[in-house]
Amino acid sequence: MDWLLDALPWIVGGLILALALMALRRPLNALVHLAMRTGVGLGVLYALSLAGGSLGLRLGVNLANALVLGLLGAPGFGLLVLMDWALTI
């Protein structure tokens, strides 16, 4: 019977954790999706940094630009290009 009293906090904690994960499934899924899109955005920014000199693009490879690409996608890329163009004039 002592083993049950020793294991009871672990059991209750596990149940609370399982309930919290079930309640936060959609927000966590959205965060994972955003993280994956941000990673793809970083890859695109890196690829453009290699070929961007010949195209005239000087976008930085950083987390802020990758988040813009992750959140907005192609319109975010257009926004970054327009901001780069407007700030260099």
CORURTA-V436617 format. One record per run of one state. SS is the DSSP state (hx for helix, st for strand, lp for the rest). FROM is the first residue (numbers start at 0). TO is the last residue. If there is no record, write none. Layout:
ss from to
SS FROM TO
SS FROM TO
//
This chain:
ss from to
lp 0 0
hx 1 22
lp 23 23
hx 24 54
lp 55 61
hx 62 71
lp 72 72
hx 73 87
lp 88 88
//
